[in-house]
Amino acid sequence: MTTLCVADDPGLRSRQLRALAEPTRFKILSLVSDRAHRVGELAELCPGTRWSVQKKINELAKAQLVSKTRIGRVVMVEPVIWREN
């Protein structure tokens, strides 16, 4: 079973929980928990414009819940704080 591992730092933990409180950010994190996605894929699967989805991805990255990797012109998004139980 894959579970979210919340940070030990109280400030970061607070940022993570605030990031997860918004439904679209939670959906993005749920989608990338299975596999890495391109930003464009996430924009198609989530409500709002590509720009608004990209902004939500940036908020998740600031909370250290996802990482972004640029491969040429493509930006891949994947989870960073997960562990197997």
Backbone as ProteinMPNN parsed JSONL, in Angstrom:
{"seq_chain_A": "MTTLCVADDPGLRSRQLRALAEPTRFKILSLVSDRAHRVGELAELCPGTRWSVQKKINELAKAQLVSKTRIGRVVMVEPVIWREN", "coords_chain_A": {"N_chain_A": [[0.847, -1.185, 0.0], [0.588, 2.215, -0.843], [1.395, 5.182, 0.794], [1.049, 8.571, 1.902], [3.758, 10.373, 3.123], [4.087, 12.592, 5.528], [5.866, 15.638, 6.136], [8.38, 16.196, 8.712], [9.02, 18.738, 9.6], [7.281, 21.412, 11.007], [6.423, 23.763, 9.608], [6.641, 23.047, 6.884], [4.963, 20.831, 6.902], [2.512, 22.064, 7.413], [2.262, 23.562, 5.038], [2.058, 21.462, 3.218], [-0.351, 20.233, 3.988], [-2.154, 22.337, 3.547], [-1.863, 22.505, 0.788], [-2.976, 20.094, -0.02], [-5.6, 20.467, 0.647], [-7.076, 21.686, -1.337], [-9.26, 20.756, -3.907], [-8.509, 20.307, -6.701], [-5.692, 20.276, -6.647], [-5.364, 18.065, -4.988], [-6.42, 16.1, -6.666], [-4.545, 16.161, -8.755], [-2.257, 15.23, -7.397], [-3.184, 12.674, -6.756], [-3.431, 11.574, -9.327], [-0.738, 11.555, -10.251], [0.333, 9.786, -8.478], [0.161, 7.201, -9.388], [1.702, 7.094, -11.746], [4.224, 9.015, -13.504], [3.225, 12.082, -15.035], [2.751, 14.162, -17.933], [2.633, 17.742, -17.923], [0.736, 18.756, -19.687], [-0.991, 16.538, -20.002], [-2.09, 16.4, -17.428], [-3.408, 18.834, -17.393], [-5.441, 18.332, -19.198], [-6.907, 16.442, -17.817], [-7.811, 17.667, -15.542], [-9.932, 20.213, -14.045], [-10.157, 23.577, -15.309], [-7.831, 25.955, -16.788], [-4.823, 25.308, -18.707], [-2.812, 26.919, -17.701], [-3.753, 27.472, -15.074], [-3.711, 24.911, -13.967], [-0.999, 24.383, -14.128], [-0.083, 26.273, -12.298], [-1.138, 25.203, -9.94], [0.323, 22.832, -9.837], [2.841, 23.912, -9.382], [2.434, 24.899, -6.789], [2.115, 22.491, -5.406], [4.682, 21.503, -5.802], [6.214, 23.376, -4.362], [5.399, 22.654, -1.854], [6.728, 20.36, -1.615], [5.579, 17.969, -2.494], [5.363, 17.031, -5.063], [7.606, 16.531, -7.838], [9.136, 18.271, -10.559], [10.313, 17.565, -13.77], [12.16, 18.552, -16.508], [12.171, 17.476, -19.799], [13.511, 18.056, -22.619], [11.134, 19.817, -24.339], [9.105, 19.028, -22.765], [7.477, 18.798, -19.626], [7.638, 16.761, -16.907], [5.716, 15.429, -14.216], [5.91, 14.1, -11.0], [5.339, 12.184, -7.958], [7.013, 12.936, -4.829], [7.184, 12.427, -2.074], [6.63, 9.673, -0.915], [6.047, 6.425, 0.39], [6.416, 2.909, 0.744], [4.234, 0.778, 2.479]], "CA_chain_A": [[0.0, 0.0, 0.0], [1.344, 3.453, -0.919], [0.808, 6.217, 1.641], [1.732, 9.854, 1.954], [4.615, 10.569, 4.297], [4.068, 14.032, 5.791], [7.146, 16.143, 6.622], [8.566, 16.409, 10.15], [9.085, 20.18, 9.833], [5.911, 21.925, 11.147], [6.095, 24.721, 8.548], [6.438, 22.3, 5.647], [3.766, 20.01, 7.101], [1.373, 22.969, 7.241], [2.181, 23.872, 3.605], [1.58, 20.254, 2.551], [-1.774, 20.033, 4.285], [-2.894, 23.371, 2.815], [-1.838, 22.146, -0.632], [-3.887, 18.968, -0.225], [-6.978, 20.866, 0.967], [-7.754, 22.16, -2.548], [-9.627, 19.545, -4.657], [-7.752, 20.074, -7.936], [-4.331, 19.868, -6.274], [-5.467, 16.698, -4.497], [-6.607, 15.25, -7.842], [-3.257, 16.086, -9.443], [-1.409, 14.332, -6.623], [-3.733, 11.324, -6.923], [-3.102, 11.113, -10.671], [0.693, 11.26, -10.397], [0.747, 8.726, -7.555], [0.244, 5.969, -10.171], [2.821, 7.216, -12.693], [4.529, 10.393, -13.87], [2.381, 12.636, -16.096], [3.131, 15.447, -18.517], [1.768, 18.84, -17.491], [-0.378, 18.809, -20.636], [-1.938, 15.469, -19.653], [-2.795, 16.799, -16.208], [-4.311, 19.933, -17.75], [-6.605, 17.737, -19.861], [-7.655, 15.629, -16.859], [-8.26, 18.484, -14.412], [-10.694, 21.408, -14.437], [-9.414, 24.825, -15.402], [-6.937, 26.137, -17.928], [-3.477, 24.74, -18.547], [-2.073, 27.823, -16.833], [-4.175, 27.3, -13.679], [-3.216, 23.603, -13.526], [0.444, 24.553, -13.934], [0.079, 27.012, -11.043], [-1.415, 24.251, -8.864], [1.481, 21.941, -9.792], [3.917, 24.673, -8.721], [2.134, 24.936, -5.354], [2.442, 21.155, -4.896], [6.144, 21.387, -5.797], [6.694, 24.169, -3.224], [5.089, 21.877, -0.651], [7.56, 19.16, -1.741], [4.739, 16.8, -2.716], [5.678, 16.55, -6.404], [8.789, 17.128, -8.473], [8.976, 18.518, -11.985], [11.531, 17.297, -14.529], [12.029, 18.97, -17.904], [12.825, 16.626, -20.789], [13.293, 18.828, -23.842], [10.044, 20.781, -24.169], [8.073, 18.379, -21.951], [7.696, 18.817, -18.182], [7.021, 15.604, -16.262], [5.386, 15.648, -12.805], [5.819, 12.841, -10.267], [5.332, 12.395, -6.5], [8.327, 12.82, -4.192], [7.13, 12.002, -0.664], [5.813, 8.465, -0.818], [6.748, 5.268, 0.893], [5.642, 1.665, 0.706], [3.946, 0.179, 3.799]], "C_chain_A": [[0.888, 1.243, 0.0], [0.64, 4.516, -0.089], [1.657, 7.474, 1.59], [2.519, 9.959, 3.237], [4.736, 12.078, 4.515], [5.388, 14.448, 6.445], [7.17, 16.302, 8.143], [8.561, 17.892, 10.516], [7.667, 20.749, 9.9], [5.503, 22.906, 10.044], [5.805, 24.029, 7.235], [5.188, 21.431, 5.752], [2.513, 20.846, 6.883], [1.168, 23.296, 5.758], [1.63, 22.667, 2.833], [0.084, 20.055, 2.766], [-2.638, 21.085, 3.6], [-2.958, 23.039, 1.327], [-2.848, 21.041, -0.925], [-5.348, 19.34, 0.009], [-7.763, 21.307, -0.268], [-8.018, 20.963, -3.457], [-8.809, 19.279, -5.924], [-6.324, 19.655, -7.638], [-4.34, 18.431, -5.76], [-5.623, 15.725, -5.663], [-5.303, 15.08, -8.6], [-2.338, 15.112, -8.716], [-1.887, 12.891, -6.747], [-3.361, 10.747, -8.287], [-1.629, 10.729, -10.791], [1.168, 10.183, -9.425], [0.884, 7.386, -8.278], [1.453, 5.964, -11.106], [3.057, 8.694, -12.962], [3.626, 10.814, -15.035], [3.031, 13.89, -16.654], [2.164, 16.507, -18.001], [0.546, 18.931, -18.4], [-1.43, 17.743, -20.362], [-2.764, 15.866, -18.442], [-3.787, 17.916, -16.497], [-5.569, 19.405, -18.435], [-7.505, 16.994, -18.876], [-8.25, 16.425, -15.699], [-9.045, 19.696, -14.9], [-9.795, 22.644, -14.483], [-8.52, 24.851, -16.63], [-5.598, 25.46, -17.654], [-2.663, 25.596, -17.574], [-2.456, 27.61, -15.367], [-3.713, 25.954, -13.126], [-1.711, 23.685, -13.264], [0.73, 25.294, -12.621], [-0.151, 26.072, -9.848], [-0.273, 23.243, -8.717], [2.645, 22.636, -9.089], [3.687, 24.753, -7.213], [2.433, 23.58, -4.708], [3.958, 20.954, -4.83], [6.751, 22.187, -4.642], [6.456, 23.446, -1.905], [5.87, 20.554, -0.633], [6.729, 17.883, -1.831], [4.948, 16.204, -4.096], [6.989, 17.177, -6.858], [8.49, 17.277, -9.96], [10.33, 18.29, -12.649], [11.288, 17.684, -15.974], [12.839, 18.017, -18.777], [12.557, 17.273, -22.14], [12.234, 19.884, -23.59], [8.946, 20.257, -23.257], [8.457, 18.465, -20.476], [6.901, 17.653, -17.584], [6.821, 15.918, -14.777], [5.25, 14.28, -12.152], [5.851, 13.108, -8.766], [6.741, 12.259, -5.938], [8.279, 12.298, -2.771], [6.175, 10.835, -0.539], [6.668, 7.366, -0.242], [5.828, 4.063, 0.813], [5.452, 1.166, 2.119], [3.742, -1.302, 3.632]], "O_chain_A": [[1.846, 1.312, 0.77], [-0.562, 4.733, -0.24], [2.845, 7.426, 1.269], [2.005, 9.665, 4.316], [5.423, 12.76, 3.754], [5.96, 13.685, 7.224], [6.136, 16.511, 8.779], [8.147, 18.261, 11.616], [6.909, 20.591, 8.943], [4.358, 22.883, 9.594], [4.844, 24.369, 6.545], [4.436, 21.312, 4.784], [1.563, 20.394, 6.244], [0.035, 23.307, 5.275], [0.834, 22.829, 1.908], [-0.651, 19.743, 1.829], [-3.73, 20.775, 3.124], [-3.982, 23.262, 0.68], [-3.502, 21.058, -1.967], [-6.243, 18.597, -0.394], [-8.994, 21.301, -0.247], [-7.087, 20.215, -3.755], [-8.453, 18.131, -6.191], [-5.792, 18.768, -8.305], [-3.429, 17.661, -6.061], [-5.028, 14.647, -5.656], [-4.983, 13.976, -9.043], [-1.711, 14.261, -9.347], [-1.067, 11.977, -6.835], [-3.015, 9.571, -8.394], [-1.305, 9.692, -11.37], [2.3, 9.713, -9.54], [1.641, 6.522, -7.833], [2.142, 4.952, -11.237], [2.195, 9.527, -12.682], [3.305, 10.006, -15.907], [3.762, 14.592, -15.956], [1.014, 16.205, -17.68], [-0.564, 19.16, -17.92], [-2.627, 18.009, -20.475], [-3.983, 15.694, -18.425], [-4.875, 17.952, -15.922], [-6.648, 19.973, -18.267], [-8.718, 16.922, -19.07], [-9.094, 15.917, -14.96], [-8.854, 20.156, -16.026], [-8.795, 22.726, -13.77], [-8.465, 23.895, -17.404], [-5.287, 25.092, -16.521], [-1.925, 25.077, -16.737], [-1.58, 27.57, -14.503], [-3.362, 25.857, -11.951], [-1.214, 23.118, -12.291], [1.686, 24.965, -11.919], [0.573, 26.149, -8.855], [0.063, 22.844, -7.602], [3.351, 22.018, -8.293], [4.641, 24.682, -6.44], [2.947, 23.526, -3.59], [4.46, 20.31, -3.909], [7.702, 21.728, -4.009], [7.221, 23.608, -0.954], [5.685, 19.732, 0.264], [7.124, 16.84, -1.31], [4.738, 15.007, -4.293], [7.422, 18.206, -6.339], [7.707, 16.523, -10.537], [11.36, 18.755, -12.162], [10.338, 17.214, -16.601], [14.023, 17.779, -18.535], [11.5, 17.064, -22.736], [12.406, 20.75, -22.732], [7.965, 20.954, -23.0], [9.611, 18.237, -20.114], [5.682, 17.565, -17.727], [7.649, 16.586, -14.158], [4.564, 13.402, -12.675], [6.34, 14.155, -8.341], [7.571, 11.548, -6.505], [9.281, 11.761, -2.299], [5.036, 11.0, -0.102], [7.891, 7.386, -0.38], [4.604, 4.198, 0.815], [6.409, 1.13, 2.892], [3.488, -2.005, 4.611]]}, "name": "protein", "num_of_chains": 1, "seq": "MTTLCVADDPGLRSRQLRALAEPTRFKILSLVSDRAHRVGELAELCPGTRWSVQKKINELAKAQLVSKTRIGRVVMVEPVIWREN"}
